[in-house]
Amino acid sequence: MSGSSSLSPEYVSAYSGKQLIAVAVAFVPIILIFVSLRFYSRHLSGTKWGLDDYLILASVILQIGDSAATICTKRSLLLASGLPQDPKD
């Protein structure tokens, strides 16, 4: 792949990485809400935690870390892709 030479000028001028940040930020509260509701319902029903609950908790922690890493490395990812940087970001 030859970098940004295969990308159209419209794509290069339109993409700033804000979509990536929006998805990373949007998933964290959604995940926290649904997982919290799951654990709350398990608490109300008196059901003990199983392996699936521990795996869900681990996946939430990993997803939060992934979202944080995505947000922190946005500028590095754009530099590696050859796309121009938005100076306001």
C-alpha positions as CSV (number, residue, x, y, z in Angstrom):
1,M,0.0,0.0,0.0
2,S,1.4,3.3,-1.0
3,G,-0.1,5.4,1.9
4,S,-2.5,8.3,1.2
5,S,-1.9,8.4,-2.6
6,S,-4.7,5.8,-3.1
7,L,-7.2,7.9,-1.1
8,S,-9.4,10.4,-2.8
9,P,-8.9,14.1,-1.9
10,E,-12.4,14.3,-0.6
11,Y,-11.8,11.5,1.8
12,V,-8.5,12.9,3.1
13,S,-10.1,16.4,3.6
14,A,-13.2,15.0,5.3
15,Y,-11.6,12.5,7.7
16,S,-10.2,13.9,11.0
17,G,-10.6,11.0,13.4
18,K,-13.6,12.5,15.1
19,Q,-15.7,9.5,14.2
20,L,-13.3,7.2,15.9
21,I,-13.4,9.2,19.0
22,A,-17.2,9.4,19.0
23,V,-17.5,5.6,18.8
24,A,-14.9,5.0,21.5
25,V,-16.6,7.5,23.8
26,A,-20.2,6.3,23.0
27,F,-19.6,2.7,23.8
28,V,-18.3,3.2,27.4
29,P,-21.6,4.5,28.9
30,I,-23.7,2.1,26.9
31,I,-21.6,-0.9,28.2
32,L,-21.6,0.4,31.7
33,I,-25.4,0.9,31.8
34,F,-26.2,-2.6,30.5
35,V,-23.6,-4.4,32.6
36,S,-24.8,-2.5,35.7
37,L,-28.4,-3.5,34.9
38,R,-27.3,-7.1,34.6
39,F,-25.5,-7.1,37.9
40,Y,-28.4,-5.2,39.6
41,S,-30.9,-7.8,38.3
42,R,-28.6,-10.6,39.5
43,H,-28.5,-8.9,42.9
44,L,-32.3,-8.5,43.1
45,S,-32.9,-12.1,42.1
46,G,-30.3,-13.4,44.6
47,T,-28.4,-15.3,41.9
48,K,-24.8,-16.0,42.6
49,W,-22.1,-14.9,40.2
50,G,-21.1,-17.4,37.6
51,L,-18.2,-17.6,35.2
52,D,-20.1,-15.6,32.7
53,D,-20.4,-12.7,35.1
54,Y,-16.7,-12.6,35.8
55,L,-16.0,-12.8,32.0
56,I,-18.4,-9.9,31.4
57,L,-16.7,-7.8,34.2
58,A,-13.3,-8.5,32.6
59,S,-14.6,-7.6,29.2
60,V,-15.9,-4.2,30.5
61,I,-12.5,-3.4,32.0
62,L,-10.8,-4.4,28.7
63,Q,-13.3,-2.3,26.7
64,I,-12.7,0.8,28.8
65,G,-9.0,0.3,28.4
66,D,-9.4,-0.1,24.6
67,S,-11.5,3.1,24.4
68,A,-8.9,5.0,26.4
69,A,-6.1,3.7,24.2
70,T,-8.0,4.6,21.1
71,I,-8.6,8.2,22.3
72,C,-5.0,8.6,23.4
73,T,-3.5,7.3,20.2
74,K,-5.8,9.0,17.7
75,R,-3.1,11.5,16.6
76,S,-0.5,8.7,16.3
77,L,-2.9,6.6,14.2
78,L,-3.6,9.5,11.9
79,L,0.1,10.2,11.5
80,A,0.8,6.6,10.6
81,S,-2.0,6.6,8.0
82,G,-0.6,9.6,6.2
83,L,-3.7,11.7,6.7
84,P,-3.4,15.4,7.5
85,Q,-3.8,16.5,11.1
86,D,-6.5,18.8,12.3
87,P,-4.7,21.5,14.3
88,K,-7.8,22.1,16.5
89,D,-7.7,18.5,17.9
